[in-house]
Amino acid sequence: MTASLLSTSRLYRTVLSNGLTLIGLENPAADIIAARLFIGTGQILETPETHGLVSFLMALLTKGTTTLSALAIADRVESVGASLGTDAAPDYSVISLKTVSADFEEIFTLATQLLRYPSFPEAEIDLERRLALQYLRSLQEQPFTVAFNHLRQQLYGDHPYALSGQGSETSLGALTQADLMAFHRQQFGPDNLVVTIVGRIPPEQAVDLVERTLGDWPGTNQPRPQPTLPSLTPRANCRVIPQNTHQAIVMVGYTAASIQAPGFAALKLLNTYLGSGLSSRLFVELREKRGLAYDVSALYPTRLGASQFITYMGTAPENTAIALAGLRAEVERLSHSLLSEAELQAAKNKLLGQYALGKQTNAQLAQILGWYEILGLGVEFDQRFPAQVAAVTALDAQLIAQQYLREPSITLLGPEAAVTPVGEAEGADREFA
């Protein structure tokens, strides 16, 4: 492991007879133990008819088991000051917990009960549906989210990544208790589970706890449904979304490499160079020097499948055209001009520094170790990734930009008089939000 892990820590990995993978890291420095239970199923399995299902299901895991009510679960967590939560991502789902060492066995055991024996009470389903629909409506009032959702659909088309993890009013309205139960039976099992435990707990004690709580969980012995992933063919397109906002949102996106593709490290480096922090190229050139941006940045999320490389800006509506031209010019520059050695090294230092800062706490370590394992990369990726970043040359970065950062998808959201003429010049489709 890297130097950021304590030299006294002990990293171990074991696979139980039922297929469950346990990764642990003994860290005696603080009296805190963090754990993650990663399920190898995510929103990528959803269809237009079922999207939102995984997020909905994960939220309901804490709302009742076959023996515990939602109130009883909350009381047990709060009585010891622990944290316990769930989340759903495109490629996986996770239960997260953190406690002092004295309470870890109790709360970890509770988490395994939520995982194995959810009851999905009808009353809790109705309540969660109301909350989810309320949240969906609130998102429609957030211009950035509206623009981003449209851009993702432009990039991905019929691919599951095009879908919003929150679902739609139609899909959420149609979900039933039977749907949740069936999906849980299909996707939740020990052979689709990675458990990580990091903190003041000896390896033998951690293994024994996992064996006692999850070792008797039989596998499904049936093939799990796999997502249908159509091939992606990048094509230039533009979408205009007239909306009465105080600023225009300008987004330029490209389909990009998965975490397992050779170009991953170089794209992470380019993303850092363009849009990470106050010293980034976009911030300095478009906000500080030209005064175009209220907000400007870039993002490149880590995905098991094809990812997305996006630059975006919030700007005054009258600046929509020059903001779009500025974003495109900065991205296209990466294909035409080599980064200087100083620019390249500064981006590497920033990226690797951020990477190291993301592995300081037991909770962060439990997250990253389980994340790598559930994506099929193994904990060794923690060493490989910094080495891959360090090895990127200016020519490597340029070639990767030429491969991926072409054929942009553009989304323009803002007052109709400002965004429509710009969109028409780009041959835009027109949407009303």
C-alpha positions, -999 to 999 in steps of 0.1 A, spaced: 0 0 0 11 37 -3 29 57 24 -4 73 34 -13 41 53 2 37 87 33 15 88 17 -3 118 -15 -11 98 -22 -46 87 -40 -51 54 -57 -84 48 -81 -100 23 -101 -132 26 -130 -148 7 -156 -168 27 -169 -201 15 -201 -185 3 -182 -161 -20 -182 -130 2 -150 -109 0 -137 -93 32 -109 -66 31 -97 -53 64 -71 -28 76 -61 -28 112 -54 8 123 -49 12 160 -43 50 159 -78 60 168 -107 44 186 -129 45 156 -139 16 133 -155 22 99 -171 -4 76 -186 -6 42 -208 -33 27 -206 -29 -11 -232 -46 -32 -222 -52 -68 -254 -38 -82 -262 -2 -92 -283 21 -112 -267 6 -144 -292 -23 -141 -322 0 -144 -344 6 -174 -366 36 -183 -394 17 -166 -375 10 -134 -351 38 -130 -348 50 -95 -354 15 -82 -319 10 -67 -318 43 -49 -353 38 -36 -345 3 -24 -313 14 -6 -332 42 12 -357 16 24 -331 -8 39 -330 13 71 -368 14 73 -375 -20 86 -365 -57 87 -384 -88 95 -378 -82 132 -371 -45 136 -391 -14 128 -377 18 114 -379 34 148 -362 5 165 -333 7 140 -329 45 145 -330 41 183 -302 15 182 -280 36 161 -286 69 179 -283 53 214 -246 47 208 -238 78 187 -230 57 156 -235 66 120 -253 43 96 -264 51 61 -270 38 26 -262 50 -9 -267 40 -45 -243 48 -73 -243 40 -111 -221 9 -106 -227 -3 -70 -246 3 -38 -233 5 -3 -242 5 34 -218 27 55 -212 27 92 -188 42 117 -186 37 155 -163 36 184 -147 2 188 -168 -8 218 -200 -5 198 -188 -18 164 -200 -54 167 -235 -43 177 -239 -18 148 -222 -40 122 -245 -68 131 -274 -45 127 -261 -35 93 -260 -71 82 -296 -76 93 -307 -46 72 -288 -61 43 -302 -96 45 -337 -92 59 -354 -60 47 -391 -60 49 -400 -30 28 -431 -20 48 -459 -6 27 -462 24 49 -425 32 46 -427 27 8 -455 53 6 -436 77 28 -403 73 9 -421 77 -24 -436 110 -13 -401 122 -2 -385 110 -34 -411 128 -56 -408 159 -35 -370 158 -41 -375 152 -78 -396 183 -80 -370 204 -61 -344 193 -86 -364 208 -114 -358 242 -98 -320 238 -99 -308 250 -133 -274 232 -131 -291 199 -124 -316 203 -152 -288 211 -177 -267 183 -165 -295 157 -168 -301 168 -203 -264 166 -212 -261 131 -198 -290 120 -219 -274 135 -250 -241 117 -243 -255 83 -235 -287 79 -255 -302 45 -247 -273 35 -223 -284 31 -187 -260 58 -176 -283 82 -193 -309 77 -166 -311 98 -135 -305 78 -104 -335 95 -87 -360 81 -111 -390 98 -126 -425 105 -113 -438 77 -135 -411 51 -126 -413 58 -89 -451 58 -89 -451 23 -104 -426 6 -80 -442 -19 -56 -431 -39 -26 -430 -70 -49 -406 -52 -73 -383 -44 -44 -384 -79 -30 -377 -95 -64 -347 -72 -71 -333 -79 -36 -335 -116 -41 -318 -114 -76 -290 -90 -67 -283 -92 -30 -261 -122 -20 -227 -130 -5 -211 -137 -38 -220 -101 -49 -208 -85 -17 -175 -69 -6 -171 -59 31 -144 -36 43 -135 -30 79 -109 -4 89 -99 6 124 -89 -6 158 -99 -43 154 -75 -72 149 -79 -92 117 -90 -124 134 -117 -106 153 -130 -89 121 -130 -122 102 -148 -140 131 -175 -112 132 -181 -114 94 -183 -152 96 -209 -151 124 -231 -125 107 -228 -133 70 -210 -166 67 -243 -186 68 -259 -165 40 -263 -189 10 -256 -177 -25 -284 -174 -50 -270 -201 -73 -286 -184 -102 -271 -161 -128 -280 -125 -121 -295 -103 -148 -269 -82 -165 -273 -47 -179 -278 -41 -216 -251 -17 -227 -254 -4 -262 -223 9 -279 -217 46 -277 -208 65 -309 -198 101 -301 -215 127 -322 -217 164 -320 -250 178 -309 -266 207 -290 -297 212 -269 -312 245 -259 -334 247 -228 -352 280 -225 -357 289 -188 -362 322 -170 -330 322 -150 -306 349 -138 -276 332 -154 -270 309 -184 -256 274 -178 -232 264 -206 -221 227 -206 -197 209 -231 -194 172 -227 -177 142 -243 -179 104 -238 -147 93 -221 -127 63 -208 -139 39 -182 -116 33 -151 -103 2 -168 -93 19 -200 -57 29 -208 -66 66 -210 -81 68 -175 -51 83 -157 -44 108 -185 -80 120 -185 -80 124 -147 -49 145 -152 -64 167 -179 -96 171 -158 -75 183 -129 -55 207 -151 -87 222 -166 -111 224 -137 -98 216 -103 -95 245 -79 -87 282 -81 -54 276 -100 -71 255 -128 -68 266 -164 -106 273 -168 -108 293 -136 -77 315 -144 -84 320 -181 -122 324 -181 -131 338 -147 -100 357 -135 -87 370 -167 -119 374 -188 -145 378 -161 -169 354 -179 -178 330 -152 -198 330 -119 -187 294 -117 -165 273 -140 -151 238 -136 -147 204 -152 -157 169 -140 -148 134 -150 -165 108 -128 -150 74 -123 -172 48 -141 -170 10 -147 -184 17 -182 -178 47 -205 -176 79 -185 -182 115 -193 -158 144 -195 -176 177 -189 -167 214 -187 -193 238 -175 -198 275 -167 -225 297 -151 -223 331 -169 -243 362 -175 -269 355 -202 -254 380 -226 -221 362 -224 -235 328 -235 -218 328 -269 -184 338 -258 -186 315 -227 -193 285 -250 -165 295 -274 -142 299 -244 -150 264 -230 -146 248 -264 -113 266 -271 -98 255 -238 -107 218 -244 -97 219 -281 -63 234 -271 -55 201 -253 -55 183 -287 -35 209 -305 -9 221 -280 14 201 -256 12 210 -219 44 225 -207 65 205 -183 55 230 -156 18 227 -163 21 189 -165 39 186 -132 16 210 -114 -14 190 -125 3 158 -113 11 173 -79 -24 185 -75 -41 153 -85 -18 131 -64 -21 154 -34 -59 153 -36 -57 115 -39 -36 112 -8 -59 135 12 -88 112 3 -72 84 23 -67 100 57 -96 86 78 -107 51 85 -140 59 67 -122 71 36 -100 40 36 -129 17 40 -146 34 11 -117 34 -13 -106 -2 -6 -141 -16 -11 -147 6 -41 -117 -7 -60 -126 -43 -51 -163 -40 -62 -152 -25 -95 -129 -55 -101 -97 -35 -98 -84 -50 -66 -67 -31 -37 -35 -31 -57 -50 -3 -78 -42 20 -49 -5 16 -59 -11 14 -97 -30 46 -101 -4 70 -87 22 52 -108 0 56 -139 -4 93 -132 33 99 -127 41 81 -160 18 103 -182 38 125 -206 27 157 -223 24 137 -255 3 110 -238 -21 137 -226 -24 152 -261 -30 119 -278 -57 110 -252 -73 144 -257 -73 138 -295 -89 104 -289 -117 114 -265 -122 152 -265 -139 156 -298 -175 155 -311 -189 176 -281 -224 175 -268 -235 209 -258 -263 220 -234 -274 256 -231 -299 266 -204 -310 302 -197 -333 330 -209 -346 322 -244 -334 354 -260 -298 346 -249 -295 309 -255 -316 303 -285 -295 322 -310 -264 305 -298 -280 271 -300 -294 278 -335 -258 285 -346 -249 251 -333 -278 233 -349 -295 227 -316 -325 207 -306 -349 226 -285 -364 215 -252 -387 232 -227 -380 226 -190 
